[in-house]
Amino acid sequence: MRVPVLAPPDAPEIDAMLSAVSASMGDIAPRLSRHLAPLVQRSVPPRAIEAAPVPKAARLRFADGTSVVVKSAVPGDVGVLALAMSRGSVRPAACTTDSEGGVRLVFTWPGSHRHLSLRVVGLDQPD
C-alpha cells in the first residue's frame, strides 16, 4: 500500500484546519465546567462507576442522571473513589480547570481529610 505524500502547497491548508480544531477544543472546558457546576452546587452524589469505552477511563454516573467519562492522574484513584462510594456518601466538592485547560471534579467524603480529583474527559450518554 502506498502512502500519499503531502505536497508543500497543502501544508498551509492543513495548518489552518488544525488551528480551527484547536480553537474549537479550547471552548470545551468552559462549557463542560458550566454543565458540571450544578452538580457541585447541589452536592449531587455519584451513584455508579464502571469501565468506559475510552481506554484507561471510567464512566461516572450521578444521582441526577448525569454521566461523565473520567480519568485519574494518580493511578488507582478511580478505585479509591469506587471504594469510598461503596462505604458512604461521596460528594463533588469543586469543579476546576487544571493548568492544561482540562476540567477536574474534586470529591470528598465524610470521615476523610483527603480529597480526590479526577479529570473529566467529557460527557457521556447513559445506557
BADOFI-154303 format. One record per residue (C-alpha): residue number from 1; residue in three letters; x, y, z. Coordinates in pm, whole numbers. Each point is the difference from the previous one (the first is absolute). Example, Ala and Ser with C-alpha at 12.3 -4.5 7.8 and 13.67 -1.06 7.14 Angstrom:
// residues 2
+-----+---------+--------+--------+--------+
| num | residuo |     px |     py |     pz |
+-----+---------+--------+--------+--------+
|   1 |     ALA |   1230 |   -450 |    780 |
|   2 |     SER |    137 |    344 |    -66 |
+-----+---------+--------+--------+--------+
END
This chain:
// residues 127
+-----+---------+--------+--------+--------+
| num | residuo |     px |     py |     pz |
+-----+---------+--------+--------+--------+
|   1 |     MET |      0 |      0 |      0 |
|   2 |     ARG |    134 |    337 |    -97 |
|   3 |     VAL |    -33 |    290 |    245 |
|   4 |     PRO |    -82 |    334 |   -165 |
|   5 |     VAL |    256 |    272 |     47 |
|   6 |     LEU |   -116 |    349 |     85 |
|   7 |     ALA |    116 |    265 |   -237 |
|   8 |     PRO |    143 |    320 |    152 |
|   9 |     PRO |   -297 |    205 |   -131 |
|  10 |     ASP |   -229 |   -216 |    219 |
|  11 |     ALA |    184 |     90 |    321 |
|  12 |     PRO |   -165 |    343 |     59 |
|  13 |     GLU |   -345 |   -150 |    -54 |
|  14 |     ILE |     71 |   -280 |    246 |
|  15 |     ASP |    142 |    249 |    254 |
|  16 |     ALA |   -318 |    208 |    -31 |
|  17 |     MET |   -220 |   -307 |     58 |
|  18 |     LEU |    204 |   -103 |    305 |
|  19 |     SER |    -18 |    354 |    140 |
|  20 |     ALA |   -379 |     -1 |    -41 |
|  21 |     VAL |    -26 |   -332 |    185 |
|  22 |     SER |    225 |    129 |    281 |
|  23 |     ALA |   -209 |    314 |     34 |
|  24 |     SER |   -324 |   -196 |     22 |
|  25 |     MET |    151 |   -236 |    260 |
|  26 |     GLY |     91 |    300 |    217 |
|  27 |     ASP |   -370 |     76 |     32 |
|  28 |     ILE |    -83 |   -343 |    145 |
|  29 |     ALA |    143 |     53 |    350 |
|  30 |     PRO |   -215 |    306 |     86 |
|  31 |     ARG |   -314 |   -167 |   -136 |
|  32 |     LEU |     75 |   -319 |    192 |
|  33 |     SER |     64 |    198 |    318 |
|  34 |     ARG |   -333 |    182 |    -36 |
|  35 |     HIS |   -177 |   -333 |    -47 |
|  36 |     LEU |    165 |   -157 |    307 |
|  37 |     ALA |    -27 |    299 |    236 |
|  38 |     PRO |   -360 |    -86 |    105 |
|  39 |     LEU |    118 |   -345 |    112 |
|  40 |     VAL |    235 |    170 |    244 |
|  41 |     GLN |   -248 |    268 |    105 |
|  42 |     ARG |   -271 |   -259 |     75 |
|  43 |     SER |    247 |   -260 |    140 |
|  44 |     VAL |   -133 |   -267 |   -236 |
|  45 |     PRO |    166 |   -327 |    102 |
|  46 |     PRO |    155 |   -241 |   -248 |
|  47 |     ARG |   -194 |   -328 |      3 |
|  48 |     ALA |    193 |   -233 |   -231 |
|  49 |     ILE |    346 |    -35 |   -148 |
|  50 |     GLU |     83 |   -243 |   -279 |
|  51 |     ALA |    229 |    -61 |   -294 |
|  52 |     ALA |    -33 |    254 |   -279 |
|  53 |     PRO |     34 |    -45 |   -375 |
|  54 |     VAL |    319 |    211 |     18 |
|  55 |     PRO |    327 |   -177 |     97 |
|  56 |     LYS |    116 |     62 |    359 |
|  57 |     ALA |   -321 |    187 |     84 |
|  58 |     ALA |   -314 |    -55 |    203 |
|  59 |     ARG |   -364 |     96 |    -41 |
|  60 |     LEU |   -128 |    185 |    305 |
|  61 |     ARG |   -378 |     22 |     43 |
|  62 |     PHE |   -161 |    251 |    234 |
|  63 |     ALA |   -332 |    -19 |    185 |
|  64 |     ASP |   -160 |    257 |   -231 |
|  65 |     GLY |     75 |   -206 |   -313 |
|  66 |     THR |    312 |    190 |   -107 |
|  67 |     SER |    266 |   -232 |   -135 |
|  68 |     VAL |    363 |    101 |    -65 |
|  69 |     VAL |    317 |   -174 |   -112 |
|  70 |     VAL |    288 |     56 |    242 |
|  71 |     LYS |    369 |    -87 |     22 |
|  72 |     SER |    228 |      9 |    300 |
|  73 |     ALA |    335 |    176 |      9 |
|  74 |     VAL |    110 |   -222 |    289 |
|  75 |     PRO |    -24 |   -373 |    -77 |
|  76 |     GLY |   -262 |   -164 |    216 |
|  77 |     ASP |   -206 |    311 |     76 |
|  78 |     VAL |   -302 |   -136 |   -188 |
|  79 |     GLY |     15 |   -308 |    224 |
|  80 |     VAL |     32 |    217 |    311 |
|  81 |     LEU |   -310 |    192 |   -107 |
|  82 |     ALA |   -190 |   -325 |    -63 |
|  83 |     LEU |     94 |   -127 |    347 |
|  84 |     ALA |   -103 |    328 |    164 |
|  85 |     MET |   -332 |    -11 |   -189 |
|  86 |     SER |    -67 |   -353 |    127 |
|  87 |     ARG |     65 |    104 |    361 |
|  88 |     GLY |   -200 |    320 |     17 |
|  89 |     SER |   -101 |    329 |   -148 |
|  90 |     VAL |    244 |    157 |   -245 |
|  91 |     ARG |    -66 |    354 |   -119 |
|  92 |     PRO |    154 |    219 |   -269 |
|  93 |     ALA |    168 |    287 |    184 |
|  94 |     ALA |    131 |    204 |   -294 |
|  95 |     CYS |     22 |     23 |   -375 |
|  96 |     THR |    330 |    155 |   -109 |
|  97 |     THR |    209 |     57 |   -309 |
|  98 |     ASP |    354 |   -136 |     14 |
|  99 |     SER |    316 |    159 |   -138 |
| 100 |     GLU |    -42 |   -188 |   -330 |
| 101 |     GLY |   -354 |    133 |    -52 |
| 102 |     GLY |   -169 |   -324 |    105 |
| 103 |     VAL |   -298 |    -19 |    233 |
| 104 |     ARG |     31 |   -177 |    336 |
| 105 |     LEU |   -261 |   -111 |    248 |
| 106 |     VAL |    115 |     -8 |    361 |
| 107 |     PHE |   -173 |   -244 |    237 |
| 108 |     THR |    -17 |    -23 |    379 |
| 109 |     TRP |   -170 |   -235 |    243 |
| 110 |     PRO |    -71 |     -3 |    373 |
| 111 |     GLY |    267 |   -142 |    227 |
| 112 |     SER |    285 |     83 |   -234 |
| 113 |     HIS |    222 |    306 |    -10 |
| 114 |     ARG |    103 |    -98 |   -349 |
| 115 |     HIS |   -146 |    127 |   -324 |
| 116 |     LEU |     19 |   -170 |   -336 |
| 117 |     SER |     19 |    168 |   -339 |
| 118 |     LEU |    -95 |   -162 |   -331 |
| 119 |     ARG |     40 |    150 |   -347 |
| 120 |     VAL |   -327 |     16 |   -191 |
| 121 |     VAL |     56 |   -116 |   -357 |
| 122 |     GLY |   -353 |     88 |   -105 |
| 123 |     LEU |   -369 |    -62 |     45 |
| 124 |     ASP |   -132 |   -348 |    -62 |
| 125 |     GLN |   -345 |   -121 |    -88 |
| 126 |     PRO |   -167 |   -234 |    246 |
| 127 |     ASP |    -74 |   -346 |   -135 |
+-----+---------+--------+--------+--------+
END
